[in-house]
C-alpha cells in the first residue's frame, strides 16, 4: 500500500513508539523509510543567514539520525536520513513532497493541555498542512499511568 514513508524523529523516547510501528509497516508493504529530524534551535534556524557553523546539538542530532538509519539498514530496511533545520512543520511537509512520500508517520506525546492549546503540536500542524496521509502513534504512558495509548490516523 505504501512505498515511501517519512518518519520525523525527535531524538526522544517518543521515537521508539513510532519506529517499532513503522518498521513493521515498512516490512509488510516493502516500503522505504525517510527519517528526518528538524533542528529548530537558534543556530539551526539562522545557520544560512548568519553563516553559522553546525551547533553541538545539530551534530548530536546528525549522529543519532545516522545511527538510527544504519541500525534499520542493518535490519534489512531501505532507509534514507535527512537533517533539516528551521520550522519543523514546514520542513516535514516539504520533505514529504520532495522525497515523494505517500505516508508521514509521526510519534506524538499525547496532550500537553495548555501548551498544546497555546502553541499547537507539530503533529497537528503537519496533519492540517499536508495532503499526504498522516499516521500518529502515541508514546506509551509512563509506568503506573492509566491513560490509553495507540495509533490513530488522520
C-alpha positions in Angstrom: 0.0 0.0 0.0 2.7 2.5 1.0 6.0 2.8 -1.0 7.9 5.6 0.8 7.2 6.6 4.4 8.5 9.8 6.0 9.3 9.4 9.7 10.1 12.6 11.7 12.3 11.8 14.7 12.9 13.9 17.8 15.7 12.0 19.5 13.4 11.3 22.4 11.6 8.3 23.9 8.7 9.0 21.5 10.9 7.8 18.6 10.7 4.2 19.9 7.0 4.0 19.6 6.9 5.3 16.0 9.9 3.2 14.9 8.5 0.0 16.4 5.3 0.6 14.5 6.6 1.9 11.2 9.3 -0.7 10.7 6.6 -3.4 10.8 4.6 -1.4 8.3 7.6 -0.9 6.0 8.3 -4.7 6.1 4.7 -5.5 5.3 4.4 -3.1 2.4 8.1 -3.4 1.2 8.3 0.4 1.7 11.4 2.5 2.1 11.8 4.9 5.0 13.0 8.5 5.1 14.0 9.5 8.6 14.0 13.3 9.2 15.0 15.3 12.2 14.4 19.1 12.1 16.8 21.0 14.3 15.0 24.2 15.3 17.3 25.9 17.8 18.7 29.4 17.2 21.7 28.1 15.3 19.6 25.8 13.1 17.0 28.4 12.3 19.7 31.1 11.5 22.5 29.0 10.0 22.2 30.2 6.4 21.5 33.9 7.2 24.2 34.3 9.8 26.7 31.8 8.2 26.8 29.8 11.5 28.5 26.5 11.9 26.6 23.4 12.8 25.9 23.5 16.6 26.8 20.8 19.0 23.1 20.0 19.3 22.9 19.6 15.5 26.0 17.4 15.5 24.4 15.1 18.1 21.1 15.1 16.1 23.0 14.1 12.9 24.8 11.3 14.8 21.5 10.0 16.2 19.8 10.1 12.8 22.7 8.4 11.0 23.0 5.7 13.8 19.2 5.0 13.6 19.3 4.8 9.8 22.3 2.4 9.9 20.6 0.2 12.5 17.5 -0.1 10.4 19.5 -0.6 7.2 21.2 -3.4 9.1 17.8 -4.9 9.8 17.2 -5.1 6.0 15.1 -1.9 5.6 15.9 0.7 2.9 16.4 3.9 4.8 17.5 7.4 3.9 18.2 10.1 6.6 17.7 13.9 6.3 18.8 16.5 8.9 16.8 19.7 8.2 16.7 23.0 10.1 14.1 25.6 10.6 10.4 25.3 11.3 9.5 21.7 11.9 6.1 21.7 10.3 7.3 23.4 7.2 10.3 21.2 6.8 8.4 18.0 7.4 5.7 18.8 4.9 8.3 20.0 2.3 10.3 16.8 2.8 7.2 14.6 2.3 6.7 16.3 -1.1 10.4 16.5 -2.1 11.0 12.8 -1.2 7.9 11.5 -2.8 6.5 10.1 0.4 3.0 8.6 0.4 2.7 8.5 4.2 4.0 10.6 7.1 4.3 8.5 10.3 4.8 10.5 13.5 5.2 9.8 17.2 3.2 12.0 19.5 3.4 12.8 23.2 -0.3 12.9 23.8 -1.9 16.0 25.2 0.0 18.7 27.0 -3.1 20.7 27.6 -2.3 24.4 27.9 0.9 24.2 25.9 -0.9 22.4 23.0 -3.7 25.0 23.2 -1.4 27.9 23.1 1.3 26.7 20.7 -0.3 23.6 19.0 1.7 20.5 18.3 3.9 19.8 15.3 1.9 16.6 14.6 -1.4 18.5 14.5 0.1 21.3 12.3 1.5 18.7 9.9 -1.8 17.0 9.7 -3.6 20.2 8.8 -0.9 21.4 6.2 -0.3 18.3 4.1 -2.3 16.3 1.7 -0.2 13.2 2.4 -1.9 10.8 4.9 -0.5 11.1 8.5 -0.2 8.2 10.9 0.2 9.3 14.5 1.5 6.8 17.1 1.3 7.9 20.7 4.1 7.4 23.1 3.2 4.7 25.6 2.2 6.1 29.0 4.8 6.1 31.8 4.6 3.1 34.2 1.8 3.5 36.6 -0.2 5.8 34.3 -3.8 4.8 33.4 -4.0 6.6 30.1 -4.7 4.7 26.8 -2.2 4.6 24.0 -2.2 3.5 20.4 -2.2 4.5 16.8 -4.5 7.0 15.2 -4.7 8.1 11.7 -5.7 11.5 10.3 
